[in-house]
Amino acid sequence: MDAVTVRIEGRGTPESAWQTCAWLEALPSVRADTVLLGARRLIVVSPHPDDEVLACGGLMQAALAEGCNVQVVSVTDGEACYPDHPRWSHSRLRDARRRELASAMQALGMDATHVSALGIPDGAVARHEPDLAAHLAGRLLPGDVVVAPWVQDAHPDHEAVGRAAAAAALSCGARVLQYPVWAWHWLDPSAESGPWPSAQRVALCADAQARKQRAISAFATQTGAVGDLECEPILPEYVLARFHRPYEVLIG
């Protein structure tokens, strides 16, 4: 989730406020197999290692259980999340985050064959957006379900990935769904209505929730579970609390 824009500074909206959000509670609740109905493959496009697990780790597990081919496209390696840190250089973070993603995939029942790492520079996805859209269009097929970030998520990498995935899906006849990540930080839970008229909550069973939490814990550089970070992690507990819910929200 990495270098963020001004709209996602500070601690943001606490999870306690989301627990009493009327428009979030009003979203229709569906089973994962309903979302995946007719899907040949589930293609999850992630701006940085961890976004795919935070947003749809449960959906990926459900797809595997349904016999659906799951592929994760990791657009960047998230190497710029601690700029100028004396011990966590870009190269060290790149290696660490690729290992963390591999461990997270194992926690969800997958392996390296399910992941493609594109290596686009962290924080610069918008400059490579046409190439990313072309790459995705070249691998998508009709009948695929593509899951990518919400195009208004507020993080520039997230928004660029969302736009590229939507354009590629449209050109290939694939179905696209979008997921919020940073939106939970800055959206207003007290608003009369939410920003997603076509959103739904995908229910997670207890086992899927537990696997997702194990996968999230694999991202030690992001949660701060490393010995020499000595700064605020990208995913402190108040952020992680938003991803402990027994459901995931998908738009579209």
N, C-alpha and C positions, 0 to 999 in steps of 0.2 A: 504494500500500500504506500509506503515510501514518501518521497518529497511531496508535500501537500500544498494546496492553494490557501488563500487567506480565509475562505469560507469554512475551512476545516481546521482552524487553529483551536488551541485550548482543549478543554475536556468535552465540549459539545453536549448534546442531549443525553441525559442519563438514562439507562435502561429502565429505571423505575418509572419514568415518564411514558415510555413506550408500553409498559405493562397496562396502562390505563388509557391508551389511545383508542378512541372510538372508531376512527376510520380504518385503523389497522385491524382491529377486532372484527370489523364488518367485512373484510375481504373474504371471498368464498374459500373454504377449505376443501382441498382435493387430495386424492391419493396420487402418489408418484406414477403409478402405472397408467393413470388417466392422462397425465402430462406426456408420457412417453408412448401413448397409443399410436401404433403404426410406424414408429421410428426405426429406421435401419441402424443408425448410429447416433450416439450422443457426442457432439464435439463441444468441449468446454474451452473457451478462449479466455486466458487469464493474463492480465497486464503484468503481474508480478507473482512469484511463487508465494502462495498463501491465499490469494484472492479466490482461487478455485475451490479451496476447501472451506473457507469462511462462508462463501455464498451458496455453494451447492454440493458440499461433501455428501449430504444425505441423498440427493438426487442421483449422484454418480453411483452410490452403493445400490440404489434401487434399480438403476439401469443394468448394472452387472447381474443382479439377481434375476432380471427379466431376460437375460441372454442378449442384451443389447451391447454392441461394440462401443466402448467408451474410449475416447481419445482426448487428451489434454494438450492444448497448444499454449505453451508458456512463452509469452511474447518477449519479455525481458527477464533478466536474472535478478532484478531488484538490487543491483550492486551499488546504487547511489543513495541508499536509505540513511546512511550516517555520514554525510559529507564532512570531509576534513577530520574524521576520527583518526587519532594517531595510531591505533592498532587495527582498526577495521577498514583496511584499504578496499578499493573496488575489487581488486583481484581476489583478496581473501573472502570478501562477502560473496562474490560470484560463485566461488567453489563451495562455500558453506551453504548457500541457499539452494544450490543444485542438489547437494546431499540431503538437505532438509526436505526438499520436495520429493525426492526418492523415498525417504522414510515415511512421509505423509501418505504417499500413494500405497505403500505397503500396508499401512494401517487401514486403508480403505479397501484392500484386497486386490491391488493392482501392482504392476512392476514397470520397469523402464520402457517396455514396449508400448505402453499406453501414453507416453509423454514425448512431445516434440518441443525442444527448446530452440527458439529462433535467434536469441542473442541480440535483439534490437536494443540499443542503448537505453538504459533506465532514465526516464524523464524526457525522452526525445521521441516518443512514439509518433506524435503528430507529424514530425518531419518525415517519417517513414510510412505514413498512413496509406498512400496509394500502393506501395509495394506490399504492405500487409494485406490489404484487400485483395490484391491479385493473387498472393500466395494462398489465401483462404479459398478464394474462388476456384483455384486449381485443384483443391483437394476435396471440395464439397460435392455431394451428390443429391439429387432429388430424394426426398424421404429422410434426409438427415435432420436432426434437431440441433441447432447451434445455440449455445448459451454463452452470453457475453455481458460485459458491464452495461449498466444503464448509461445512456448517452448524456445524461445530465448529472452524473454522480459527483461532480465537482473536482475530481482529480483529473488533470489533463491527459495522463496516460490512459486512465479508465475510459474517458470520453472518446479518445481517438480509437481505442480498441473496439468500443461499442459501435462507433460509426463504421469502421472497416468491416466488422463482422456482419452488420446489417446490410451493407452494400453487397458483400459477397453472397450472403444468403439469398438476397433478392435476385441476383444474377443467375443463381443456380437452381432456383426452385426449392431451396431448403427452408425449413421453418426456424424462425429466430425467436428466442426468449432472452430477456435481459434481467440482470440481477443488480440490486443496490448493495453497495458496500459502505462507502463513505456517506451516502445519503442519510443513514441512521445517525450520523454525527450532527447534521445541520438542519434536517427537515423539522417542521413544527408539529409535534404530536397533538397539539391542542387546536389545530386548524379544523374547520368545518368538514373538509374533505381532503383526501390524499391526492397525490399527483398522478396516480396510476389507475385510470378507469378500467384497465384490462388485467390488473394484477390478481394473483391468487396465492394462497398459502398452501405449500406442499407439506403435508404432515409427515413427521419423522417418528418412527417407533423408538423405543428405549434403546434397543441395540444399535440402531443407526446413529442415535445421538451420542452414545458412548464411543463408537468408532470415530465419529467426526471429532470429538474432543481429543481423542488420542492423536489423530492426524494433526490437529491444530497445535498440540504440544510439541510436535516434531520441529516446529519453526522456532527454535531456541533463540536465534539471533533477533527475532521479532518480539518475542515475549520477555526477553531480558534474562533468560535462563542460561546465560553464559558468564563466565567469571570475570571477563575484562571489558565489559561494555561500559559500565560506569557513566551512563546517561539514561534519560528517559527512553524506554523502548518504544518501538512503533506500535506494539500491541500490548499496552498495559491492561490490567484487569478491567478497568472501566470500559475499554473498547471491546475486549473479549466477551463481556457480559451480553453484548448485543447478538452474539452468535451462539449462545447457550439455549436458545429457544427450541421448542419441540416442533418447529416448522421452519421452512425457508420460503422467502417471497420471490416469486418470478413474475415478470411483467410480459404480457403478450399472449 
